[in-house]
Amino acid sequence: MPEDPIAHGELAALTRRFEEVDQKNDREFGIIKSDLTAVRLQVGNLDQKVDRLESRLEELGQKMDRNQAQIVELLTRLVGQDPSTG
């Protein structure tokens, strides 16, 4: 049976279109993969910043507790004292 030139032409055109779409998909997948990597790095950096912020907030809370305790202690000492003895 002889080969059909029209069928071969259509098959070649379909093959070219498939390869073009496949290359486009590969490029787009590469872009998405690159963007995802960038997002992961940013999330990692944000994670570290949040951890440092949590630590600083904890330190600040402890400092506030100490200061409050000192204020309460000082006010307690002042209660009942004669203001003129100052």
C-alpha positions in Angstrom: 0.0 0.0 0.0 1.5 3.4 -1.0 2.2 6.0 1.6 -0.3 8.9 1.7 1.5 12.3 1.4 -1.4 14.2 2.8 -1.5 11.9 5.9 2.2 12.4 6.3 1.9 16.1 6.1 -0.9 16.2 8.6 1.0 13.9 10.9 4.1 16.1 10.6 2.0 19.2 11.4 0.4 17.6 14.4 3.9 16.5 15.6 5.2 20.0 15.3 2.3 21.5 17.2 2.7 18.8 19.9 6.4 19.6 20.2 5.8 23.4 20.3 3.2 22.9 23.1 5.4 20.5 24.9 8.3 23.0 24.8 6.0 25.8 26.0 4.8 23.6 28.8 8.4 22.8 29.8 9.3 26.5 29.8 6.2 27.4 31.9 6.9 24.5 34.3 10.5 25.8 34.7 9.2 29.3 35.5 6.7 27.9 38.0 9.4 25.8 39.6 11.7 28.8 39.8 8.9 30.9 41.4 8.1 28.1 43.9 11.8 28.0 44.9 11.8 31.8 45.4 8.6 31.5 47.5 10.2 28.7 49.6 13.2 30.9 50.3 11.0 33.8 51.3 8.9 31.7 53.6 12.1 30.3 55.2 13.4 33.9 55.8 10.0 34.9 57.2 10.1 31.9 59.5 13.5 33.0 60.9 12.3 36.6 61.4 9.1 35.4 63.2 11.3 33.2 65.5 13.6 36.2 66.3 10.5 38.4 66.9 9.0 35.8 69.2 12.3 35.7 71.2 12.4 39.5 71.4 8.8 39.6 72.6 9.4 37.0 75.2 12.4 39.0 76.5 10.4 42.2 76.5 7.6 40.5 78.5 10.1 39.3 81.1 11.6 42.8 81.3 8.1 44.2 81.8 7.4 41.7 84.5 10.6 42.6 86.4 9.8 46.3 86.1 6.3 45.8 87.4 7.6 43.8 90.3 10.1 46.6 91.1 7.3 49.2 91.0 5.1 47.1 93.2 8.0 46.6 95.7 8.8 50.4 95.7 5.1 51.3 96.2 4.8 48.7 99.0 7.8 50.3 100.8 6.2 53.8 100.4 2.9 52.8 101.9 2.6 54.0 105.5 5.7 56.2 105.4 5.5 59.8 106.5 5.9 61.9 103.4 7.8 64.6 105.3 10.6 62.0 106.2 11.2 61.7 102.5 
